[in-house]
Amino acid sequence: MRTDFSYSNTLGWNTFPVPTLTDKNKADLTRCADDILLAREAHFPATIAELYDPEQMPADLREAHERNDETLERVYIGRRFRNDTERLEKLFELYTKAVAKKTKDVA
């Protein structure tokens, strides 16, 4: 059984549209995931509930998630999203294209 990360824009839990990832994108996101896991491990034996309590979230874990967010947003539009509206607009744009392509492929 593999233990490395796998990236997919069609399979997974709560799938959302993801642009095509380059090898560099995958490497950057893998580094971010590793950093998040290392930050969690540094606070063992804290539970996930304790680690993600907004009032008590460790600074290193919050920073690791911020780096992950920035890295992922740069994959989508080359910079951070200005706000949630811009983020949702991009996700719906990609979703609409994916559905249209799937519908075209089926027809």
C-alpha positions in Angstrom: 0.0 0.0 0.0 1.3 3.4 -1.0 1.8 6.1 1.7 2.8 9.0 -0.6 0.4 11.8 -1.5 -1.8 11.5 -4.5 -3.4 14.4 -6.4 -6.5 14.0 -8.4 -9.1 16.4 -9.8 -11.6 13.6 -10.4 -11.3 11.2 -7.4 -11.5 11.9 -3.7 -13.6 13.0 -0.8 -15.4 16.4 -1.5 -13.8 16.7 -4.9 -13.6 20.3 -6.2 -12.2 21.5 -9.5 -8.4 21.7 -9.6 -6.4 23.1 -12.5 -3.9 20.8 -14.1 -0.9 20.5 -11.7 2.6 20.7 -12.9 5.4 18.6 -11.2 6.5 21.8 -9.4 2.9 22.4 -8.2 2.8 18.9 -6.8 6.2 19.2 -5.2 5.2 22.5 -3.6 1.9 21.2 -2.3 3.6 18.0 -1.0 6.0 20.2 0.9 3.1 22.2 2.4 1.3 18.9 3.4 4.5 17.7 5.0 4.9 21.0 6.9 1.3 20.7 8.2 1.9 17.1 9.4 5.2 18.1 11.0 3.6 21.0 12.8 0.8 18.7 14.1 3.3 16.1 15.2 5.3 18.8 17.1 2.3 19.2 19.4 1.7 15.5 20.2 -0.4 14.3 22.0 -2.8 17.2 21.2 -5.9 16.1 19.4 -7.1 17.5 16.1 -9.9 19.2 18.0 -7.3 20.9 20.3 -5.0 21.8 17.4 -7.7 23.4 15.4 -9.4 25.3 18.2 -9.4 28.8 16.8 -8.5 30.3 20.2 -5.6 27.9 20.8 -4.3 26.9 17.4 -0.4 26.8 17.5 1.3 29.5 15.6 3.4 27.1 13.6 0.4 25.1 12.5 -1.5 28.2 11.5 1.6 29.4 9.5 1.9 26.0 7.7 -1.8 26.3 6.7 -1.3 29.9 5.5 1.6 28.7 3.3 -0.5 25.9 2.0 -3.4 28.3 1.2 -1.1 30.7 -0.6 0.6 27.9 -2.6 -2.8 26.5 -3.7 -4.3 29.9 -4.6 -1.2 30.6 -6.7 -1.9 27.4 -8.6 -5.4 28.7 -9.4 -4.7 32.3 -10.3 -1.1 33.1 -9.7 -1.7 35.1 -6.5 -3.9 35.1 -3.4 -7.6 35.4 -3.9 -8.9 38.9 -2.9 -11.8 37.4 -1.0 -14.2 34.4 -0.8 -16.3 35.7 -3.7 -13.4 35.7 -6.1 -12.5 32.2 -4.9 -16.0 30.9 -5.4 -16.2 32.5 -8.8 -13.0 30.7 -9.9 -14.2 27.4 -8.5 -17.6 27.7 -10.3 -15.9 28.7 -13.5 -13.7 25.6 -13.4 -16.7 23.4 -12.4 -18.8 24.8 -15.2 -16.0 24.0 -17.7 -15.6 20.5 -16.3 -19.3 19.8 -16.5 -19.6 21.2 -20.0 -16.7 19.0 -21.2 -18.1 15.9 -19.5 -21.6 16.6 -21.1 -19.9 17.1 -24.5 -17.9 13.9 -24.1 -21.1 11.9 -23.3 -23.1 13.3 -26.2 
